[in-house]
Amino acid sequence: MDREQLLGHYEWSVGVCFRHPAAGGTETTVIKTLYPPDGGREVVRACQECVLRMESQRREAALEGGFVYEPGRVGQELHPN
Ligand SMILES: [Zn+2]
């Protein structure tokens, strides 16, 4: 699966990557929504480079652990086969 196909699984909008805050506003996607115990909602966004890196880590982890790898699910748990 190539880069464009992987990125096509996500919806992109301008935001700040959780790993690259210094980069400022860039194309990002929401990978996780956190609900802190003190209330409110925190959205975690990642840039395209980070998403691609996490996708490949996820694929490797899935192969090693015997899990199903499905692209487009960074930030979600891996499910056993
Ligand atoms: Zn990033």
PDB file of the backbone (N, CA, C, O) and the ligand in Angstrom, with CONECT records:
HET     ZN  A 101       1
ATOM      1  N   MET A   1       0.852  -1.199   0.000  1.00  0.00           N
ATOM      2  CA  MET A   1       0.000   0.000   0.000  1.00  0.00           C
ATOM      3  C   MET A   1       0.883   1.243   0.000  1.00  0.00           C
ATOM      4  O   MET A   1       1.803   1.362   0.810  1.00  0.00           O
ATOM      5  N   ASP A   2       0.597   2.160  -0.909  1.00  0.00           N
ATOM      6  CA  ASP A   2       1.472   3.325  -0.975  1.00  0.00           C
ATOM      7  C   ASP A   2       0.969   4.445  -0.069  1.00  0.00           C
ATOM      8  O   ASP A   2      -0.114   4.385   0.512  1.00  0.00           O
ATOM      9  N   ARG A   3       1.794   5.443   0.015  1.00  0.00           N
ATOM     10  CA  ARG A   3       1.588   6.579   0.891  1.00  0.00           C
ATOM     11  C   ARG A   3       0.220   7.255   0.681  1.00  0.00           C
ATOM     12  O   ARG A   3      -0.502   7.534   1.639  1.00  0.00           O
ATOM     13  N   GLU A   4      -0.112   7.507  -0.576  1.00  0.00           N
ATOM     14  CA  GLU A   4      -1.374   8.199  -0.856  1.00  0.00           C
ATOM     15  C   GLU A   4      -2.576   7.357  -0.445  1.00  0.00           C
ATOM     16  O   GLU A   4      -3.568   7.878   0.063  1.00  0.00           O
ATOM     17  N   GLN A   5      -2.474   6.054  -0.672  1.00  0.00           N
ATOM     18  CA  GLN A   5      -3.563   5.164  -0.281  1.00  0.00           C
ATOM     19  C   GLN A   5      -3.760   5.179   1.228  1.00  0.00           C
ATOM     20  O   GLN A   5      -4.884   5.258   1.723  1.00  0.00           O
ATOM     21  N   LEU A   6      -2.627   5.101   1.960  1.00  0.00           N
ATOM     22  CA  LEU A   6      -2.702   5.112   3.422  1.00  0.00           C
ATOM     23  C   LEU A   6      -3.307   6.416   3.923  1.00  0.00           C
ATOM     24  O   LEU A   6      -4.197   6.419   4.774  1.00  0.00           O
ATOM     25  N   LEU A   7      -2.813   7.517   3.386  1.00  0.00           N
ATOM     26  CA  LEU A   7      -3.290   8.826   3.831  1.00  0.00           C
ATOM     27  C   LEU A   7      -4.760   9.017   3.476  1.00  0.00           C
ATOM     28  O   LEU A   7      -5.478   9.757   4.150  1.00  0.00           O
ATOM     29  N   GLY A   8      -5.201   8.348   2.417  1.00  0.00           N
ATOM     30  CA  GLY A   8      -6.585   8.462   1.974  1.00  0.00           C
ATOM     31  C   GLY A   8      -7.592   7.876   2.954  1.00  0.00           C
ATOM     32  O   GLY A   8      -8.794   8.114   2.840  1.00  0.00           O
ATOM     33  N   HIS A   9      -7.089   7.105   3.924  1.00  0.00           N
ATOM     34  CA  HIS A   9      -7.985   6.543   4.940  1.00  0.00           C
ATOM     35  C   HIS A   9      -8.388   7.570   5.997  1.00  0.00           C
ATOM     36  O   HIS A   9      -9.277   7.324   6.813  1.00  0.00           O
ATOM     37  N   TYR A  10      -7.734   8.701   5.967  1.00  0.00           N
ATOM     38  CA  TYR A  10      -7.967   9.699   7.021  1.00  0.00           C
ATOM     39  C   TYR A  10      -8.512  10.988   6.431  1.00  0.00           C
ATOM     40  O   TYR A  10      -8.322  11.288   5.253  1.00  0.00           O
ATOM     41  N   GLU A  11      -9.189  11.733   7.278  1.00  0.00           N
ATOM     42  CA  GLU A  11      -9.652  13.070   6.881  1.00  0.00           C
ATOM     43  C   GLU A  11      -8.667  14.092   7.401  1.00  0.00           C
ATOM     44  O   GLU A  11      -8.303  14.083   8.576  1.00  0.00           O
ATOM     45  N   TRP A  12      -8.236  14.979   6.511  1.00  0.00           N
ATOM     46  CA  TRP A  12      -7.178  15.928   6.856  1.00  0.00           C
ATOM     47  C   TRP A  12      -7.712  17.343   6.985  1.00  0.00           C
ATOM     48  O   TRP A  12      -8.543  17.798   6.199  1.00  0.00           O
ATOM     49  N   SER A  13      -7.206  18.019   8.002  1.00  0.00           N
ATOM     50  CA  SER A  13      -7.512  19.446   8.131  1.00  0.00           C
ATOM     51  C   SER A  13      -6.351  20.095   8.886  1.00  0.00           C
ATOM     52  O   SER A  13      -5.527  19.419   9.500  1.00  0.00           O
ATOM     53  N   VAL A  14      -6.315  21.399   8.821  1.00  0.00           N
ATOM     54  CA  VAL A  14      -5.180  22.101   9.429  1.00  0.00           C
ATOM     55  C   VAL A  14      -5.276  22.034  10.948  1.00  0.00           C
ATOM     56  O   VAL A  14      -6.319  22.318  11.537  1.00  0.00           O
ATOM     57  N   GLY A  15      -4.163  21.652  11.566  1.00  0.00           N
ATOM     58  CA  GLY A  15      -4.105  21.557  13.018  1.00  0.00           C
ATOM     59  C   GLY A  15      -2.657  21.403  13.435  1.00  0.00           C
ATOM     60  O   GLY A  15      -1.740  21.544  12.625  1.00  0.00           O
ATOM     61  N   VAL A  16      -2.467  21.109  14.720  1.00  0.00           N
ATOM     62  CA  VAL A  16      -1.110  20.990  15.248  1.00  0.00           C
ATOM     63  C   VAL A  16      -0.851  19.536  15.623  1.00  0.00           C
ATOM     64  O   VAL A  16      -1.605  18.925  16.381  1.00  0.00           O
ATOM     65  N   CYS A  17       0.238  18.996  15.070  1.00  0.00           N
ATOM     66  CA  CYS A  17       0.620  17.605  15.347  1.00  0.00           C
ATOM     67  C   CYS A  17       1.083  17.459  16.798  1.00  0.00           C
ATOM     68  O   CYS A  17       1.819  18.304  17.308  1.00  0.00           O
ATOM     69  N   PHE A  18       0.649  16.385  17.458  1.00  0.00           N
ATOM     70  CA  PHE A  18       1.026  16.202  18.874  1.00  0.00           C
ATOM     71  C   PHE A  18       2.526  15.975  19.045  1.00  0.00           C
ATOM     72  O   PHE A  18       3.075  16.231  20.117  1.00  0.00           O
ATOM     73  N   ARG A  19       3.188  15.498  18.000  1.00  0.00           N
ATOM     74  CA  ARG A  19       4.626  15.267  18.106  1.00  0.00           C
ATOM     75  C   ARG A  19       5.448  16.428  17.577  1.00  0.00           C
ATOM     76  O   ARG A  19       6.631  16.560  17.889  1.00  0.00           O
ATOM     77  N   HIS A  20       4.820  17.256  16.788  1.00  0.00           N
ATOM     78  CA  HIS A  20       5.538  18.359  16.158  1.00  0.00           C
ATOM     79  C   HIS A  20       4.836  19.694  16.422  1.00  0.00           C
ATOM     80  O   HIS A  20       4.481  20.405  15.482  1.00  0.00           O
ATOM     81  N   PRO A  21       4.638  20.031  17.696  1.00  0.00           N
ATOM     82  CA  PRO A  21       3.925  21.286  17.989  1.00  0.00           C
ATOM     83  C   PRO A  21       4.644  22.512  17.435  1.00  0.00           C
ATOM     84  O   PRO A  21       4.011  23.517  17.111  1.00  0.00           O
ATOM     85  N   ALA A  22       5.964  22.425  17.329  1.00  0.00           N
ATOM     86  CA  ALA A  22       6.730  23.577  16.860  1.00  0.00           C
ATOM     87  C   ALA A  22       6.483  23.864  15.387  1.00  0.00           C
ATOM     88  O   ALA A  22       6.729  24.973  14.913  1.00  0.00           O
ATOM     89  N   ALA A  23       5.994  22.857  14.660  1.00  0.00           N
ATOM     90  CA  ALA A  23       5.734  23.044  13.236  1.00  0.00           C
ATOM     91  C   ALA A  23       4.503  23.920  13.003  1.00  0.00           C
ATOM     92  O   ALA A  23       4.297  24.415  11.895  1.00  0.00           O
ATOM     93  N   GLY A  24       3.682  24.115  14.044  1.00  0.00           N
ATOM     94  CA  GLY A  24       2.497  24.956  13.906  1.00  0.00           C
ATOM     95  C   GLY A  24       1.417  24.268  13.099  1.00  0.00           C
ATOM     96  O   GLY A  24       1.341  23.040  13.068  1.00  0.00           O
ATOM     97  N   GLY A  25       0.584  25.059  12.448  1.00  0.00           N
ATOM     98  CA  GLY A  25      -0.535  24.509  11.694  1.00  0.00           C
ATOM     99  C   GLY A  25      -0.073  23.783  10.454  1.00  0.00           C
ATOM    100  O   GLY A  25       0.655  24.341   9.634  1.00  0.00           O
ATOM    101  N   THR A  26      -0.499  22.524  10.313  1.00  0.00           N
ATOM    102  CA  THR A  26      -0.133  21.727   9.155  1.00  0.00           C
ATOM    103  C   THR A  26      -1.281  20.760   8.901  1.00  0.00           C
ATOM    104  O   THR A  26      -2.233  20.714   9.679  1.00  0.00           O
ATOM    105  N   GLU A  27      -1.202  19.988   7.825  1.00  0.00           N
ATOM    106  CA  GLU A  27      -2.255  19.017   7.556  1.00  0.00           C
ATOM    107  C   GLU A  27      -2.209  17.918   8.604  1.00  0.00           C
ATOM    108  O   GLU A  27      -1.194  17.235   8.743  1.00  0.00           O
ATOM    109  N   THR A  28      -3.280  17.743   9.328  1.00  0.00           N
ATOM    110  CA  THR A  28      -3.314  16.740  10.389  1.00  0.00           C
ATOM    111  C   THR A  28      -4.644  16.007  10.356  1.00  0.00           C
ATOM    112  O   THR A  28      -5.604  16.442   9.719  1.00  0.00           O
ATOM    113  N   THR A  29      -4.674  14.889  11.059  1.00  0.00           N
ATOM    114  CA  THR A  29      -5.908  14.156  11.246  1.00  0.00           C
ATOM    115  C   THR A  29      -6.056  13.819  12.719  1.00  0.00           C
ATOM    116  O   THR A  29      -5.062  13.731  13.440  1.00  0.00           O
ATOM    117  N   VAL A  30      -7.275  13.632  13.166  1.00  0.00           N
ATOM    118  CA  VAL A  30      -7.512  13.275  14.568  1.00  0.00           C
ATOM    119  C   VAL A  30      -7.255  11.786  14.727  1.00  0.00           C
ATOM    120  O   VAL A  30      -7.900  10.971  14.068  1.00  0.00           O
ATOM    121  N   ILE A  31      -6.311  11.420  15.604  1.00  0.00           N
ATOM    122  CA  ILE A  31      -6.056  10.001  15.813  1.00  0.00           C
ATOM    123  C   ILE A  31      -6.669   9.504  17.116  1.00  0.00           C
ATOM    124  O   ILE A  31      -6.828   8.300  17.316  1.00  0.00           O
ATOM    125  N   LYS A  32      -7.009  10.431  17.994  1.00  0.00           N
ATOM    126  CA  LYS A  32      -7.579   9.997  19.265  1.00  0.00           C
ATOM    127  C   LYS A  32      -8.310  11.151  19.924  1.00  0.00           C
ATOM    128  O   LYS A  32      -7.885  12.303  19.836  1.00  0.00           O
ATOM    129  N   THR A  33      -9.413  10.831  20.585  1.00  0.00           N
ATOM    130  CA  THR A  33     -10.100  11.819  21.405  1.00  0.00           C
ATOM    131  C   THR A  33     -10.040  11.339  22.844  1.00  0.00           C
ATOM    132  O   THR A  33     -10.510  10.248  23.169  1.00  0.00           O
ATOM    133  N   LEU A  34      -9.461  12.162  23.700  1.00  0.00           N
ATOM    134  CA  LEU A  34      -9.306  11.801  25.107  1.00  0.00           C
ATOM    135  C   LEU A  34     -10.348  12.537  25.936  1.00  0.00           C
ATOM    136  O   LEU A  34     -10.701  13.683  25.660  1.00  0.00           O
ATOM    137  N   TYR A  35     -10.827  11.840  26.959  1.00  0.00           N
ATOM    138  CA  TYR A  35     -11.773  12.457  27.879  1.00  0.00           C
ATOM    139  C   TYR A  35     -11.148  12.470  29.263  1.00  0.00           C
ATOM    140  O   TYR A  35     -11.304  11.514  30.022  1.00  0.00           O
ATOM    141  N   PRO A  36     -10.444  13.543  29.599  1.00  0.00           N
ATOM    142  CA  PRO A  36      -9.763  13.590  30.894  1.00  0.00           C
ATOM    143  C   PRO A  36     -10.767  13.467  32.036  1.00  0.00           C
ATOM    144  O   PRO A  36     -11.914  13.897  31.913  1.00  0.00           O
ATOM    145  N   PRO A  37     -10.323  12.871  33.160  1.00  0.00           N
ATOM    146  CA  PRO A  37     -11.237  12.651  34.290  1.00  0.00           C
ATOM    147  C   PRO A  37     -11.832  13.949  34.839  1.00  0.00           C
ATOM    148  O   PRO A  37     -12.918  13.938  35.418  1.00  0.00           O
ATOM    149  N   ASP A  38     -11.133  15.050  34.661  1.00  0.00           N
ATOM    150  CA  ASP A  38     -11.671  16.313  35.165  1.00  0.00           C
ATOM    151  C   ASP A  38     -12.621  16.961  34.165  1.00  0.00           C
ATOM    152  O   ASP A  38     -12.992  18.126  34.306  1.00  0.00           O
ATOM    153  N   GLY A  39     -13.003  16.201  33.166  1.00  0.00           N
ATOM    154  CA  GLY A  39     -13.996  16.693  32.214  1.00  0.00           C
ATOM    155  C   GLY A  39     -13.363  17.279  30.979  1.00  0.00           C
ATOM    156  O   GLY A  39     -12.143  17.407  30.880  1.00  0.00           O
ATOM    157  N   GLY A  40     -14.200  17.626  30.054  1.00  0.00           N
ATOM    158  CA  GLY A  40     -13.719  18.208  28.804  1.00  0.00           C
ATOM    159  C   GLY A  40     -13.339  17.151  27.798  1.00  0.00           C
ATOM    160  O   GLY A  40     -13.629  15.967  27.972  1.00  0.00           O
ATOM    161  N   ARG A  41     -12.697  17.587  26.762  1.00  0.00           N
ATOM    162  CA  ARG A  41     -12.376  16.701  25.649  1.00  0.00           C
ATOM    163  C   ARG A  41     -11.066  17.184  25.060  1.00  0.00           C
ATOM    164  O   ARG A  41     -10.877  18.376  24.819  1.00  0.00           O
ATOM    165  N   GLU A  42     -10.172  16.250  24.834  1.00  0.00           N
ATOM    166  CA  GLU A  42      -8.879  16.607  24.268  1.00  0.00           C
ATOM    167  C   GLU A  42      -8.685  15.823  22.982  1.00  0.00           C
ATOM    168  O   GLU A  42      -8.765  14.595  22.978  1.00  0.00           O
ATOM    169  N   VAL A  43      -8.432  16.529  21.896  1.00  0.00           N
ATOM    170  CA  VAL A  43      -8.275  15.871  20.605  1.00  0.00           C
ATOM    171  C   VAL A  43      -6.794  15.784  20.275  1.00  0.00           C
ATOM    172  O   VAL A  43      -6.071  16.778  20.335  1.00  0.00           O
ATOM    173  N   VAL A  44      -6.351  14.576  19.925  1.00  0.00           N
ATOM    174  CA  VAL A  44      -4.952  14.371  19.555  1.00  0.00           C
ATOM    175  C   VAL A  44      -4.862  14.315  18.038  1.00  0.00           C
ATOM    176  O   VAL A  44      -5.510  13.488  17.396  1.00  0.00           O
ATOM    177  N   ARG A  45      -4.047  15.209  17.467  1.00  0.00           N
ATOM    178  CA  ARG A  45      -3.906  15.263  16.016  1.00  0.00           C
ATOM    179  C   ARG A  45      -2.489  14.855  15.628  1.00  0.00           C
ATOM    180  O   ARG A  45      -1.538  15.092  16.372  1.00  0.00           O
ATOM    181  N   ALA A  46      -2.361  14.244  14.467  1.00  0.00           N
ATOM    182  CA  ALA A  46      -1.041  13.846  13.978  1.00  0.00           C
ATOM    183  C   ALA A  46      -0.883  14.277  12.533  1.00  0.00           C
ATOM    184  O   ALA A  46      -1.843  14.261  11.762  1.00  0.00           O
ATOM    185  N   CYS A  47       0.338  14.665  12.167  1.00  0.00           N
ATOM    186  CA  CYS A  47       0.621  15.069  10.796  1.00  0.00           C
ATOM    187  C   CYS A  47       0.819  13.835   9.915  1.00  0.00           C
ATOM    188  O   CYS A  47       0.846  12.708  10.408  1.00  0.00           O
ATOM    189  N   GLN A  48       0.953  14.058   8.627  1.00  0.00           N
ATOM    190  CA  GLN A  48       1.029  12.943   7.684  1.00  0.00           C
ATOM    191  C   GLN A  48       2.243  12.060   7.928  1.00  0.00           C
ATOM    192  O   GLN A  48       2.147  10.835   7.848  1.00  0.00           O
ATOM    193  N   GLU A  49       3.394  12.678   8.227  1.00  0.00           N
ATOM    194  CA  GLU A  49       4.598  11.882   8.478  1.00  0.00           C
ATOM    195  C   GLU A  49       4.394  10.989   9.699  1.00  0.00           C
ATOM    196  O   GLU A  49       4.762   9.814   9.686  1.00  0.00           O
ATOM    197  N   CYS A  50       3.809  11.550  10.749  1.00  0.00           N
ATOM    198  CA  CYS A  50       3.577  10.766  11.967  1.00  0.00           C
ATOM    199  C   CYS A  50       2.586   9.637  11.718  1.00  0.00           C
ATOM    200  O   CYS A  50       2.768   8.528  12.220  1.00  0.00           O
ATOM    201  N   VAL A  51       1.545   9.912  10.951  1.00  0.00           N
ATOM    202  CA  VAL A  51       0.557   8.875  10.663  1.00  0.00           C
ATOM    203  C   VAL A  51       1.205   7.745   9.870  1.00  0.00           C
ATOM    204  O   VAL A  51       0.955   6.572  10.149  1.00  0.00           O
ATOM    205  N   LEU A  52       2.036   8.086   8.884  1.00  0.00           N
ATOM    206  CA  LEU A  52       2.700   7.054   8.089  1.00  0.00           C
ATOM    207  C   LEU A  52       3.621   6.212   8.971  1.00  0.00           C
ATOM    208  O   LEU A  52       3.685   4.992   8.819  1.00  0.00           O
ATOM    209  N   ARG A  53       4.337   6.865   9.897  1.00  0.00           N
ATOM    210  CA  ARG A  53       5.225   6.134  10.794  1.00  0.00           C
ATOM    211  C   ARG A  53       4.412   5.203  11.693  1.00  0.00           C
ATOM    212  O   ARG A  53       4.779   4.047  11.903  1.00  0.00           O
ATOM    213  N   MET A  54       3.307   5.726  12.218  1.00  0.00           N
ATOM    214  CA  MET A  54       2.485   4.898  13.109  1.00  0.00           C
ATOM    215  C   MET A  54       1.826   3.747  12.359  1.00  0.00           C
ATOM    216  O   MET A  54       1.642   2.662  12.910  1.00  0.00           O
ATOM    217  N   GLU A  55       1.473   3.989  11.096  1.00  0.00           N
ATOM    218  CA  GLU A  55       0.898   2.900  10.295  1.00  0.00           C
ATOM    219  C   GLU A  55       1.908   1.760  10.134  1.00  0.00           C
ATOM    220  O   GLU A  55       1.552   0.588  10.257  1.00  0.00           O
ATOM    221  N   SER A  56       3.168   2.110   9.858  1.00  0.00           N
ATOM    222  CA  SER A  56       4.137   1.034   9.646  1.00  0.00           C
ATOM    223  C   SER A  56       4.456   0.322  10.959  1.00  0.00           C
ATOM    224  O   SER A  56       4.679  -0.888  10.972  1.00  0.00           O
ATOM    225  N   GLN A  57       4.479   1.075  12.067  1.00  0.00           N
ATOM    226  CA  GLN A  57       4.691   0.428  13.372  1.00  0.00           C
ATOM    227  C   GLN A  57       3.544  -0.525  13.685  1.00  0.00           C
ATOM    228  O   GLN A  57       3.746  -1.624  14.203  1.00  0.00           O
ATOM    229  N   ARG A  58       2.342  -0.075  13.359  1.00  0.00           N
ATOM    230  CA  ARG A  58       1.151  -0.858  13.613  1.00  0.00           C
ATOM    231  C   ARG A  58       1.159  -2.149  12.792  1.00  0.00           C
ATOM    232  O   ARG A  58       0.774  -3.217  13.267  1.00  0.00           O
ATOM    233  N   ARG A  59       1.615  -2.011  11.531  1.00  0.00           N
ATOM    234  CA  ARG A  59       1.669  -3.178  10.659  1.00  0.00           C
ATOM    235  C   ARG A  59       2.673  -4.190  11.197  1.00  0.00           C
ATOM    236  O   ARG A  59       2.411  -5.392  11.213  1.00  0.00           O
ATOM    237  N   GLU A  60       3.831  -3.688  11.641  1.00  0.00           N
ATOM    238  CA  GLU A  60       4.841  -4.587  12.206  1.00  0.00           C
ATOM    239  C   GLU A  60       4.341  -5.255  13.473  1.00  0.00           C
ATOM    240  O   GLU A  60       4.513  -6.460  13.656  1.00  0.00           O
ATOM    241  N   ALA A  61       3.722  -4.473  14.347  1.00  0.00           N
ATOM    242  CA  ALA A  61       3.204  -5.023  15.595  1.00  0.00           C
ATOM    243  C   ALA A  61       2.146  -6.081  15.317  1.00  0.00           C
ATOM    244  O   ALA A  61       2.070  -7.096  16.010  1.00  0.00           O
ATOM    245  N   ALA A  62       1.336  -5.836  14.302  1.00  0.00           N
ATOM    246  CA  ALA A  62       0.288  -6.784  13.947  1.00  0.00           C
ATOM    247  C   ALA A  62       0.907  -8.089  13.447  1.00  0.00           C
ATOM    248  O   ALA A  62       0.470  -9.175  13.826  1.00  0.00           O
ATOM    249  N   LEU A  63       1.923  -7.976  12.596  1.00  0.00           N
ATOM    250  CA  LEU A  63       2.591  -9.170  12.065  1.00  0.00           C
ATOM    251  C   LEU A  63       3.209  -9.973  13.197  1.00  0.00           C
ATOM    252  O   LEU A  63       3.064 -11.194  13.257  1.00  0.00           O
ATOM    253  N   GLU A  64       3.899  -9.280  14.093  1.00  0.00           N
ATOM    254  CA  GLU A  64       4.576  -9.965  15.192  1.00  0.00           C
ATOM    255  C   GLU A  64       3.585 -10.608  16.148  1.00  0.00           C
ATOM    256  O   GLU A  64       3.812 -11.715  16.635  1.00  0.00           O
ATOM    257  N   GLY A  65       2.503  -9.923  16.410  1.00  0.00           N
ATOM    258  CA  GLY A  65       1.563 -10.400  17.410  1.00  0.00           C
ATOM    259  C   GLY A  65       0.449 -11.266  16.866  1.00  0.00           C
ATOM    260  O   GLY A  65      -0.386 -11.754  17.627  1.00  0.00           O
ATOM    261  N   GLY A  66       0.425 -11.468  15.544  1.00  0.00           N
ATOM    262  CA  GLY A  66      -0.638 -12.264  14.950  1.00  0.00           C
ATOM    263  C   GLY A  66      -1.976 -11.556  14.966  1.00  0.00           C
ATOM    264  O   GLY A  66      -3.022 -12.195  15.074  1.00  0.00           O
ATOM    265  N   PHE A  67      -1.944 -10.230  14.857  1.00  0.00           N
ATOM    266  CA  PHE A  67      -3.178  -9.452  14.844  1.00  0.00           C
ATOM    267  C   PHE A  67      -3.545  -9.071  13.419  1.00  0.00           C
ATOM    268  O   PHE A  67      -2.712  -9.103  12.513  1.00  0.00           O
ATOM    269  N   VAL A  68      -4.783  -8.716  13.244  1.00  0.00           N
ATOM    270  CA  VAL A  68      -5.242  -8.221  11.949  1.00  0.00           C
ATOM    271  C   VAL A  68      -4.788  -6.781  11.791  1.00  0.00           C
ATOM    272  O   VAL A  68      -5.035  -5.940  12.656  1.00  0.00           O
ATOM    273  N   TYR A  69      -4.124  -6.506  10.679  1.00  0.00           N
ATOM    274  CA  TYR A  69      -3.738  -5.125  10.399  1.00  0.00           C
ATOM    275  C   TYR A  69      -4.697  -4.548   9.383  1.00  0.00           C
ATOM    276  O   TYR A  69      -4.852  -5.081   8.284  1.00  0.00           O
ATOM    277  N   GLU A  70      -5.335  -3.463   9.752  1.00  0.00           N
ATOM    278  CA  GLU A  70      -6.167  -2.739   8.804  1.00  0.00           C
ATOM    279  C   GLU A  70      -5.706  -1.302   8.779  1.00  0.00           C
ATOM    280  O   GLU A  70      -5.642  -0.655   9.824  1.00  0.00           O
ATOM    281  N   PRO A  71      -5.383  -0.788   7.605  1.00  0.00           N
ATOM    282  CA  PRO A  71      -4.932   0.594   7.527  1.00  0.00           C
ATOM    283  C   PRO A  71      -6.050   1.557   7.882  1.00  0.00           C
ATOM    284  O   PRO A  71      -7.230   1.234   7.746  1.00  0.00           O
ATOM    285  N   GLY A  72      -5.671   2.731   8.334  1.00  0.00           N
ATOM    286  CA  GLY A  72      -6.660   3.764   8.621  1.00  0.00           C
ATOM    287  C   GLY A  72      -7.142   3.749  10.051  1.00  0.00           C
ATOM    288  O   GLY A  72      -8.126   4.411  10.382  1.00  0.00           O
ATOM    289  N   ARG A  73      -6.451   2.991  10.919  1.00  0.00           N
ATOM    290  CA  ARG A  73      -6.924   2.861  12.296  1.00  0.00           C
ATOM    291  C   ARG A  73      -5.878   3.201  13.328  1.00  0.00           C
ATOM    292  O   ARG A  73      -5.913   2.684  14.445  1.00  0.00           O
ATOM    293  N   VAL A  74      -4.961   4.051  12.975  1.00  0.00           N
ATOM    294  CA  VAL A  74      -3.965   4.491  13.950  1.00  0.00           C
ATOM    295  C   VAL A  74      -4.689   5.080  15.154  1.00  0.00           C
ATOM    296  O   VAL A  74      -5.652   5.834  15.012  1.00  0.00           O
ATOM    297  N   GLY A  75      -4.205   4.721  16.343  1.00  0.00           N
ATOM    298  CA  GLY A  75      -4.845   5.250  17.555  1.00  0.00           C
ATOM    299  C   GLY A  75      -5.864   4.287  18.142  1.00  0.00           C
ATOM    300  O   GLY A  75      -6.341   4.481  19.261  1.00  0.00           O
ATOM    301  N   GLN A  76      -6.200   3.236  17.373  1.00  0.00           N
ATOM    302  CA  GLN A  76      -7.127   2.229  17.893  1.00  0.00           C
ATOM    303  C   GLN A  76      -6.365   0.978  18.301  1.00  0.00           C
ATOM    304  O   GLN A  76      -5.229   0.762  17.878  1.00  0.00           O
ATOM    305  N   GLU A  77      -7.000   0.160  19.126  1.00  0.00           N
ATOM    306  CA  GLU A  77      -6.376  -1.091  19.559  1.00  0.00           C
ATOM    307  C   GLU A  77      -6.295  -2.064  18.385  1.00  0.00           C
ATOM    308  O   GLU A  77      -7.140  -2.051  17.489  1.00  0.00           O
ATOM    309  N   LEU A  78      -5.261  -2.906  18.409  1.00  0.00           N
ATOM    310  CA  LEU A  78      -5.195  -4.013  17.458  1.00  0.00           C
ATOM    311  C   LEU A  78      -6.110  -5.122  17.948  1.00  0.00           C
ATOM    312  O   LEU A  78      -6.208  -5.373  19.149  1.00  0.00           O
ATOM    313  N   HIS A  79      -6.775  -5.783  17.016  1.00  0.00           N
ATOM    314  CA  HIS A  79      -7.684  -6.853  17.405  1.00  0.00           C
ATOM    315  C   HIS A  79      -7.079  -8.205  17.061  1.00  0.00           C
ATOM    316  O   HIS A  79      -6.498  -8.367  15.988  1.00  0.00           O
ATOM    317  N   PRO A  80      -7.209  -9.189  17.967  1.00  0.00           N
ATOM    318  CA  PRO A  80      -6.661 -10.517  17.674  1.00  0.00           C
ATOM    319  C   PRO A  80      -7.368 -11.139  16.484  1.00  0.00           C
ATOM    320  O   PRO A  80      -8.529 -10.837  16.208  1.00  0.00           O
ATOM    321  N   ASN A  81      -6.655 -12.011  15.782  1.00  0.00           N
ATOM    322  CA  ASN A  81      -7.268 -12.735  14.660  1.00  0.00           C
ATOM    323  C   ASN A  81      -8.385 -13.633  15.145  1.00  0.00           C
ATOM    324  O   ASN A  81      -9.018 -14.320  14.342  1.00  0.00           O
TER     325      ASN A  81
HETATM  326 ZN    ZN A 101       3.974  14.949  13.263  1.00  0.00          ZN2+
END
